[in-house]
Amino acid sequence: MKTIACIIARTNSRRLPKKVLKKIRNQQMIELLIERIKKTKNLDEIYLCTSVDSEDKILVDIANKNKIKSYQGSRESVIDRMLDVANIEKADNVVRITGDNLFTDFFYLDEMINEHNKNEFDYTRTEFLSIGVTAEVMRVTALKDCYNNIDPYKSEYLFLYMFNPEKYKCGVLIPPKNQQNEFSSLTIDTPEDWERTMYIYKNINKSIISYSDILKLDEKTEI
């Protein structure tokens, strides 16, 4: 089964302007996310998916610099971008990763893809992790079916439509109790989120910080 990752990113964020381009340890945030996703073993290709807006061309340059593929498509419809890439690659599965989820965890990505393929799921996600750590794995045929039944411009709420066990075969991974922390957030949307992220990088001296590393820090300092 061919599985591709789509990192969804643009530069038009309002609450934290151009957040994906902000620097941590001399690297742009989107570059750090790309590094993390590259550690996933079960992906055949990684795409940085952005819009056709000229201001987003810098993301194409970043993708080239970091030796992954890129795609510029619809300004508003994330589903259109993902399906375009899936068709280009003739992929069976597509993984949606959002660019503001810097701490997307490669371990859980591999676990989800394994379970997704083993059980022939249409849609797979992990629950009870901190917000901003997990992603979604979707069978392309199911995604196309979903596309035909929803407003593609509301695709940020895609999981609400695809997580429908009556229509799609859905899989949910449940992490061990010591990994569950569903009421905390590690996504990056606001200046306060950015401050928290900088605190994490200041206090964990690793090039690639795992979710487990963050949980250990949280036990000591309550991030």
C-alpha positions as a Markdown table, in Angstrom:
| # | Residue | x | y | z |
|---|---|---|---|---|
| 1 | Met | 0.0 | 0.0 | 0.0 |
| 2 | Lys | 1.5 | 3.3 | -1.0 |
| 3 | Thr | 1.2 | 5.9 | 1.7 |
| 4 | Ile | 2.0 | 9.6 | 1.4 |
| 5 | Ala | 2.1 | 12.4 | 3.9 |
| 6 | Cys | 0.7 | 15.8 | 3.2 |
| 7 | Ile | 2.0 | 18.5 | 5.4 |
| 8 | Ile | -0.6 | 21.3 | 5.1 |
| 9 | Ala | 0.8 | 24.7 | 5.5 |
| 10 | Arg | 0.3 | 28.3 | 4.4 |
| 11 | Thr | 1.9 | 31.7 | 5.4 |
| 12 | Asn | -1.4 | 33.5 | 6.0 |
| 13 | Ser | -1.9 | 32.8 | 9.7 |
| 14 | Arg | -3.5 | 35.8 | 11.6 |
| 15 | Arg | -3.1 | 35.2 | 15.3 |
| 16 | Leu | 0.6 | 34.3 | 14.9 |
| 17 | Pro | 1.7 | 35.8 | 11.5 |
| 18 | Lys | 3.8 | 33.6 | 9.3 |
| 19 | Lys | 4.2 | 31.1 | 12.2 |
| 20 | Val | 5.5 | 28.3 | 10.0 |
| 21 | Leu | 8.4 | 30.5 | 9.1 |
| 22 | Lys | 9.3 | 31.5 | 12.7 |
| 23 | Lys | 12.7 | 30.3 | 13.8 |
| 24 | Ile | 13.7 | 27.9 | 16.6 |
| 25 | Arg | 17.4 | 27.1 | 17.0 |
| 26 | Asn | 18.1 | 28.7 | 13.7 |
| 27 | Gln | 15.6 | 26.6 | 11.8 |
| 28 | Gln | 12.2 | 27.5 | 10.6 |
| 29 | Met | 9.4 | 25.8 | 12.4 |
| 30 | Ile | 8.2 | 24.0 | 9.2 |
| 31 | Glu | 11.7 | 22.6 | 8.7 |
| 32 | Leu | 11.7 | 21.1 | 12.2 |
| 33 | Leu | 8.3 | 19.5 | 11.4 |
| 34 | Ile | 9.7 | 18.1 | 8.1 |
| 35 | Glu | 12.7 | 16.6 | 10.1 |
| 36 | Arg | 10.2 | 14.9 | 12.4 |
| 37 | Ile | 8.1 | 13.4 | 9.7 |
| 38 | Lys | 11.2 | 12.1 | 7.9 |
| 39 | Lys | 11.7 | 9.8 | 10.9 |
| 40 | Thr | 8.5 | 8.0 | 10.1 |
| 41 | Lys | 9.4 | 4.6 | 8.5 |
| 42 | Asn | 6.1 | 3.8 | 6.8 |
| 43 | Leu | 5.8 | 6.7 | 4.4 |
| 44 | Asp | 6.6 | 6.4 | 0.7 |
| 45 | Glu | 6.6 | 10.2 | 0.0 |
| 46 | Ile | 6.3 | 13.4 | 2.0 |
| 47 | Tyr | 4.7 | 16.5 | 0.4 |
| 48 | Leu | 4.5 | 20.1 | 1.6 |
| 49 | Cys | 1.1 | 21.1 | 0.4 |
| 50 | Thr | 0.4 | 24.8 | 0.1 |
| 51 | Ser | -1.6 | 27.2 | -2.0 |
| 52 | Val | -1.0 | 28.9 | -5.3 |
| 53 | Asp | -0.6 | 32.3 | -3.6 |
| 54 | Ser | 2.7 | 33.9 | -4.4 |
| 55 | Glu | 3.4 | 34.5 | -0.7 |
| 56 | Asp | 3.4 | 30.7 | -0.3 |
| 57 | Lys | 6.1 | 30.1 | -2.9 |
| 58 | Ile | 8.6 | 30.3 | 0.0 |
| 59 | Leu | 7.2 | 27.0 | 1.2 |
| 60 | Val | 8.0 | 25.4 | -2.1 |
| 61 | Asp | 11.6 | 26.6 | -1.7 |
| 62 | Ile | 11.8 | 25.2 | 1.8 |
| 63 | Ala | 10.5 | 21.8 | 0.6 |
| 64 | Asn | 13.2 | 21.8 | -2.1 |
| 65 | Lys | 15.9 | 22.7 | 0.4 |
| 66 | Asn | 14.8 | 19.9 | 2.7 |
| 67 | Lys | 14.6 | 17.3 | -0.2 |
| 68 | Ile | 10.8 | 16.6 | 0.0 |
| 69 | Lys | 8.2 | 17.2 | -2.7 |
| 70 | Ser | 5.8 | 20.1 | -2.8 |
| 71 | Tyr | 2.5 | 21.0 | -4.3 |
| 72 | Gln | 0.7 | 24.3 | -4.8 |
| 73 | Gly | -3.1 | 24.0 | -5.1 |
| 74 | Ser | -6.4 | 25.4 | -3.9 |
| 75 | Arg | -6.2 | 28.4 | -1.6 |
| 76 | Glu | -9.1 | 27.2 | 0.6 |
| 77 | Ser | -9.7 | 23.5 | 0.1 |
| 78 | Val | -7.3 | 21.2 | 1.9 |
| 79 | Ile | -9.1 | 18.1 | 0.5 |
| 80 | Asp | -8.5 | 19.3 | -3.1 |
| 81 | Arg | -4.8 | 19.6 | -2.4 |
| 82 | Met | -4.5 | 16.2 | -0.8 |
| 83 | Leu | -6.5 | 14.5 | -3.5 |
| 84 | Asp | -4.4 | 16.2 | -6.2 |
| 85 | Val | -1.2 | 14.9 | -4.6 |
| 86 | Ala | -2.8 | 11.4 | -4.1 |
| 87 | Asn | -3.7 | 11.3 | -7.8 |
| 88 | Ile | -0.2 | 12.4 | -8.9 |
| 89 | Glu | 1.4 | 9.7 | -6.7 |
| 90 | Lys | -1.3 | 7.0 | -7.4 |
| 91 | Ala | -1.4 | 6.6 | -3.6 |
| 92 | Asp | -3.6 | 4.2 | -1.6 |
| 93 | Asn | -3.4 | 6.2 | 1.6 |
| 94 | Val | -2.8 | 9.9 | 2.5 |
| 95 | Val | -1.8 | 11.2 | 5.9 |
| 96 | Arg | -2.9 | 14.7 | 6.9 |
| 97 | Ile | -0.4 | 16.6 | 9.0 |
| 98 | Thr | -1.1 | 20.2 | 9.8 |
| 99 | Gly | 1.8 | 22.7 | 9.7 |
| 100 | Asp | 1.0 | 24.2 | 13.1 |
| 101 | Asn | 1.4 | 20.8 | 14.8 |
| 102 | Leu | 5.2 | 21.0 | 15.2 |
| 103 | Phe | 5.2 | 18.1 | 17.7 |
| 104 | Thr | 3.4 | 15.6 | 15.5 |
| 105 | Asp | 4.9 | 12.3 | 16.8 |
| 106 | Phe | 6.6 | 10.0 | 14.4 |
| 107 | Phe | 6.2 | 7.0 | 16.6 |
| 108 | Tyr | 2.4 | 7.3 | 16.6 |
| 109 | Leu | 2.4 | 8.0 | 12.9 |
| 110 | Asp | 4.1 | 4.7 | 12.2 |
| 111 | Glu | 1.7 | 2.9 | 14.6 |
| 112 | Met | -1.3 | 4.4 | 12.9 |
| 113 | Ile | -0.1 | 3.5 | 9.4 |
| 114 | Asn | 0.6 | 0.0 | 10.5 |
| 115 | Glu | -2.9 | -0.5 | 12.0 |
| 116 | His | -4.5 | 1.3 | 9.1 |
| 117 | Asn | -3.0 | -1.1 | 6.6 |
| 118 | Lys | -3.3 | -4.3 | 8.7 |
| 119 | Asn | -7.0 | -3.7 | 9.3 |
| 120 | Glu | -7.8 | -2.1 | 6.0 |
| 121 | Phe | -9.3 | 0.9 | 7.7 |
| 122 | Asp | -10.7 | 3.9 | 5.7 |
| 123 | Tyr | -9.8 | 6.4 | 8.4 |
| 124 | Thr | -7.4 | 6.1 | 11.4 |
| 125 | Arg | -6.6 | 8.4 | 14.2 |
| 126 | Thr | -5.1 | 8.3 | 17.8 |
| 127 | Glu | -7.1 | 9.6 | 20.7 |
| 128 | Phe | -6.2 | 10.9 | 24.2 |
| 129 | Leu | -2.9 | 12.4 | 23.2 |
| 130 | Ser | -2.2 | 16.2 | 23.6 |
| 131 | Ile | -3.8 | 18.3 | 20.9 |
| 132 | Gly | -1.2 | 18.8 | 18.1 |
| 133 | Val | 0.6 | 15.5 | 18.5 |
| 134 | Thr | -1.3 | 13.2 | 16.2 |
| 135 | Ala | -2.4 | 13.1 | 12.6 |
| 136 | Glu | -5.0 | 11.4 | 10.4 |
| 137 | Val | -4.6 | 8.5 | 8.0 |
| 138 | Met | -7.1 | 8.1 | 5.2 |
| 139 | Arg | -7.7 | 5.7 | 2.4 |
| 140 | Val | -7.8 | 7.7 | -0.8 |
| 141 | Thr | -11.0 | 6.0 | -2.1 |
| 142 | Ala | -12.8 | 6.9 | 1.2 |
| 143 | Leu | -11.5 | 10.5 | 1.0 |
| 144 | Lys | -12.8 | 10.8 | -2.5 |
| 145 | Asp | -16.2 | 9.6 | -1.4 |
| 146 | Cys | -16.2 | 12.0 | 1.5 |
| 147 | Tyr | -15.2 | 14.8 | -0.9 |
| 148 | Asn | -18.3 | 14.1 | -2.9 |
| 149 | Asn | -20.5 | 14.5 | 0.1 |
| 150 | Ile | -19.2 | 17.6 | 1.9 |
| 151 | Asp | -18.3 | 21.2 | 1.2 |
| 152 | Pro | -14.6 | 21.0 | 0.4 |
| 153 | Tyr | -14.1 | 24.5 | 1.8 |
| 154 | Lys | -15.0 | 23.1 | 5.3 |
| 155 | Ser | -12.2 | 20.5 | 5.1 |
| 156 | Glu | -10.6 | 21.7 | 8.3 |
| 157 | Tyr | -13.4 | 19.7 | 9.9 |
| 158 | Leu | -12.7 | 16.7 | 7.8 |
| 159 | Phe | -12.5 | 14.3 | 10.7 |
| 160 | Leu | -16.0 | 15.1 | 11.7 |
| 161 | Tyr | -17.2 | 13.7 | 8.4 |
| 162 | Met | -14.8 | 10.8 | 8.0 |
| 163 | Phe | -15.1 | 9.5 | 11.5 |
| 164 | Asn | -18.4 | 7.8 | 10.7 |
| 165 | Pro | -18.3 | 4.1 | 11.6 |
| 166 | Glu | -21.7 | 3.6 | 9.9 |
| 167 | Lys | -20.2 | 4.6 | 6.6 |
| 168 | Tyr | -16.5 | 4.1 | 6.8 |
| 169 | Lys | -14.3 | 1.5 | 8.5 |
| 170 | Cys | -12.7 | 3.6 | 11.3 |
| 171 | Gly | -9.7 | 2.8 | 13.5 |
| 172 | Val | -8.8 | 4.4 | 16.7 |
| 173 | Leu | -5.5 | 3.9 | 18.5 |
| 174 | Ile | -5.5 | 4.2 | 22.3 |
| 175 | Pro | -2.1 | 5.0 | 23.8 |
| 176 | Pro | -0.9 | 3.7 | 27.1 |
| 177 | Lys | -2.2 | 5.5 | 30.2 |
| 178 | Asn | 1.1 | 7.2 | 30.8 |
| 179 | Gln | 1.0 | 8.8 | 27.4 |
| 180 | Gln | -2.6 | 10.1 | 27.7 |
| 181 | Asn | -2.9 | 13.9 | 28.2 |
| 182 | Glu | -5.9 | 14.9 | 26.1 |
| 183 | Phe | -6.6 | 18.1 | 27.9 |
| 184 | Ser | -3.3 | 19.8 | 27.1 |
| 185 | Ser | -2.3 | 21.4 | 23.8 |
| 186 | Leu | 0.9 | 21.5 | 21.9 |
| 187 | Thr | -0.4 | 23.0 | 18.7 |
| 188 | Ile | 0.9 | 26.5 | 17.7 |
| 189 | Asp | -1.8 | 29.1 | 17.0 |
| 190 | Thr | -1.1 | 32.0 | 19.3 |
| 191 | Pro | 1.8 | 34.0 | 20.8 |
| 192 | Glu | 1.2 | 32.1 | 24.1 |
| 193 | Asp | 1.6 | 28.8 | 22.2 |
| 194 | Trp | 4.8 | 30.0 | 20.8 |
| 195 | Glu | 6.2 | 30.9 | 24.2 |
| 196 | Arg | 5.4 | 27.4 | 25.4 |
| 197 | Thr | 7.1 | 25.9 | 22.4 |
| 198 | Met | 10.3 | 28.0 | 23.0 |
| 199 | Tyr | 10.2 | 26.9 | 26.7 |
| 200 | Ile | 10.1 | 23.2 | 25.5 |
| 201 | Tyr | 13.1 | 23.7 | 23.2 |
| 202 | Lys | 15.0 | 25.6 | 25.9 |
| 203 | Asn | 14.5 | 22.9 | 28.4 |
| 204 | Ile | 14.9 | 19.7 | 26.3 |
| 205 | Asn | 18.4 | 19.5 | 24.8 |
| 206 | Lys | 17.6 | 17.2 | 21.8 |
| 207 | Ser | 17.6 | 17.9 | 18.1 |
| 208 | Ile | 14.3 | 16.0 | 17.7 |
| 209 | Ile | 12.1 | 16.1 | 20.7 |
| 210 | Ser | 9.6 | 13.3 | 21.2 |
| 211 | Tyr | 6.2 | 13.4 | 22.8 |
| 212 | Ser | 7.6 | 11.3 | 25.7 |
| 213 | Asp | 10.3 | 13.9 | 26.2 |
| 214 | Ile | 7.6 | 16.6 | 26.6 |
| 215 | Leu | 5.5 | 14.5 | 29.0 |
| 216 | Lys | 8.6 | 14.0 | 31.2 |
| 217 | Leu | 9.2 | 17.8 | 31.2 |
| 218 | Asp | 5.6 | 18.4 | 32.0 |
| 219 | Glu | 5.8 | 16.1 | 35.0 |
| 220 | Lys | 8.6 | 18.3 | 36.4 |
| 221 | Thr | 7.4 | 21.8 | 35.5 |
| 222 | Glu | 3.8 | 21.6 | 34.3 |
| 223 | Ile | 4.2 | 23.2 | 30.8 |
